[in-house]
Amino acid sequence: MYRMNVNFANPVGPYDILWNKCAGKYCHVEISLKMDTSLFRVLVDTSMETAYDPAMLQDILSRTKGTPLKTLHLCFYIMWGGVVSLRFLDDLSNDALMRPPEPPVYDTIPIPLTEEETHRVVKYNLQHLGRSYDIPRALFLLTAFTLRLNGEPDKFFCSQLVMYTLRDAGLHADAIKQVENINHMTPTDVFDWLSVQHATEESEKVEVPLGKSELDASASKTVEVPVETSDLDASKTVEVPLEKSTESPDKNGNGKQTKAACACV
């Protein structure tokens, strides 16, 4: 099972720009995922003929040729005034923009993927590498108005690219059909919408509610589980300890940082 992270940028660190502080809670959104290097190169090669900018894909093949890395951490994104792009994340980087997403710079929502969905996510973004930023449509996000769009966009802003990626991969397909206009969603809109989808999926995984919404973090708790035995007169119960959960402290994202030119509104 693969996993894609949808990463929502706060206006701090590399995104600490005045314009980004006016964009709402989140100023930018992008996706990241890990993939086997050999498989990724195959997807790049097979996307070459139909890609918007084949030269960008050729450059990726050249950069990844002969790399000793077995796995690549991919991040697809588009920022204000730029083009749909790919950067490779590195755990050892001192630059918060080049590390895997972490607080306080990013809030992340994970999405589990099948192998087929993973291929579709990567190929969709590879196909659109090089497409320019849709400044007019992004500016309209600050208003209640939008621009009419027939068919697929030929330009993107960040949250639009994420929503089209989800739609093309068939993720949350029914819910996306209910969205009024995926071409008029801010990063914060996407976060709120995706949080609902994520919470719904998590609730469906819960099979036996314990009857308490919170557990005392200072001590272990127990629940009584009925155990029927053939040699006893009545059902008995045993106490099953619930392990205390721990939470690792947030990373502060300090270190050398590259300033994002400007993120999406």
N, C-alpha and C positions, 0 to 999 in steps of 0.2 A: 504494500500500500504506500502510495506517494502522499506528499502533503504540500500544499501551496499556502504561503502566508500572504494575506492582504495587509499591507503595512500603511498605517495612517500617520502622517508626519505632524508633529506639534511645531509651533513656530519658535523653536529653540535650537541651539547648536547650529548646524549648517543651514537651518531654515529661519534663523533669527534675523529676519528682514522686516522692515516696517510694513511693507505691502502684505506680507503673509499674516501679520497680526490682525488684518482687517478682513480676513477671509472666513472667519468662523472658528470653531474649535480646532478643526484640522485644515491645514493649508495645502496638503498634497496627499496623494495615495498612489501606491505602486504594488506590484506583486513580485514575490521571490519564491524560488524553489530549488531544490537540489536535484541533479541528474547525472547519471553515469556519463563520463566524458565521451566514450565511443558512441553511445546512443545519441547524444546531443549532436555530435559531428555528422551523424547519418541524417538527422532531421534537418540540419542546416543545409547539407548537400542536396537533399531531395526537395527543399523549398526554393532552391536557387532560381529555377526557370520561371516561376510565377511570382517571385518576390517583387515588391515595389522598388527596392534598391538592391539589386544583386551584388553590387560592389561592396556593400556593407557586410553581406553574408560571406563573400570571398575573404574579406579582411578577418572575419571571425575564424574561418577555417585556417587561415595563415597563423593567427595568434594562438590557436589551440593545438596546432600540429606539433607533435612531439612533447607535449606537456606531460610531466610525470604525475600530474594529479589524476586520480581515478574518478573523482567526483568534482563537479563544478557547481558553484552556488550562483544561480542566475538571478538577475533582477531586471525586469522589463519596466520601462517608465517613459514618461514624457514630462518635461518641465516647461514653464513659461518661455515662449519664444524659441524653443528648441525643436527637436524632432524625436520621434519614437526611437528609443535607444536601448542598449543592453550594457550593463556593467557586471563584472564578476566580483562577488563579495569575498572578503578575506577575514577570517577570524583574528588574524594577527595584526591587522591594520590599526594604526592609531587614529585614523580618520573615521569619524562616526558615520559619514556618508558611504564609506566603503566597507564597513563592518556589517555583519548580519544585523537586521533591525532589532533594537533593544530600547527600553526606557532610558532616559526620559524623552529621547528623540522620537521614538515610534510607539504607537499602540498597535497591536497585531491581532488579527482574527485568522486562525488556521482553518483550512478547508481540506479534508481528506480527498484524495483523488485516486481513481483507478489508473491503470497504465494507459488505457485509451484516452481518458480525460487529460492526463498529463501531456500526452503527445499533442492533443488538440490545442491545449493552452500554449505550449511552446511554439507550435507551427503557426498559430494565429498571429502571435507577436512577431515571429520571424518574417512573416509575409508583409507586415506593415512597418518594419524598421525603415526609418528615413522619412516617414510621413510627417508633415509639418504640424505645428501647434495651431489650433483653431482659436485665435485671439478673440474675434467678434463673439463667437458662441460662448466662450469662457466669460467674457465681460457681461453677457446677458444673465449669467448665473446670479449676479448681484441684483437682478430685477425679477419681476414676476413674468416677464416676457421671454420668448425664445424664438429661434429661427426654424423655419420649416426644413425638414430633411427628408428626402425621398431616397430610400435604399440605404446602402452602407455609407458611412462617412469616408471622405477622402482626406480629412484632417481630424485630429483628435485633441482633446484636453485630458488631463490625467484620469479623472473619475469616469469619463466616457470610455476611455480605453479599457479600464478595468471591467466596466459593466458589459461591454461588447465581448471581452474575453470570456467572462462567465457565460454569457448567452451562447457563444459559439461552441463552448465545451459542453453545453447542456447542463450546466450547474444551476440548481435552483430554478429550473426551467419554468415550472408552473408559476412560481412567485414573480419571476421576471415579467411574465406575460401580464401580470396585474399592475406593474409599475406604469404610472401614467405616461412618463416620458424619460427614458434612460439617457436622452441627450440633454437633459436639464437637471442634473444631479451634482451637487457639490461633494467634495470628499466627506464632509460631515453627513450629508444625506446618505451616502453609500454606507458609512459606518453604522448609522442608525438602522438602515434597512437590513444590512448583513447581520447585525447583532440579533435582530429578531429571528432571522433564518437559523443562525447558530444556536440560539437559545431553544428554538423549537426542536432542532435535531438532538440537542443534549437531553431535553426533557423526555424525548421518545426512547432514550437509552435507559432511563430509570425504570426498573422492573418492580422493585419492592421499596416503597417509601418507608422511612423510619419514623415518620410522624413528627420530626423536629426539623426546623429549617436550619438550625445552627447547632454545632457541637462545641462544648466547652473546650477551648484550646489548651487549658491548663491541666487536663487529666484525660485519661482514656475513658471511653464510654462502653457500655455493654448493651446488647439487645437479647431478649429471650427468644429462643428458637425452639418450638415444640419438637420433641423427639419421641416417637411412638415405639415401644418395644413390646415384643410378644410375651415376655415373661414378667411384665409388670402389670399391676391392676389398673393403672391409669397413665395418661400421657405425662411425660416429665418435661422439664425445660432445662436447657443448659445456657450458661452465659457465654456469649461470644465477644471477645474484646474487639473494639474498633480501634485501629491504629491512629494515633495522633498525627495530624498532618503538619508538615513543616513548610515554611515559605522562605525561599531564599531572598536576600535583600536585593533591591533594584540596583542596577548598574547606573552610574551617573553620566555615562557617555562622555567623560572628560577625555582630553587628548587633542592632538592636532586635528583640525577639522577643515574640510573644504566647504566653502559657502555655496549653497545651491543658488544659482543665478536668480531664480525666483520660482516658486512653486505655483501650482494651479490655484485658482480661487475655488 
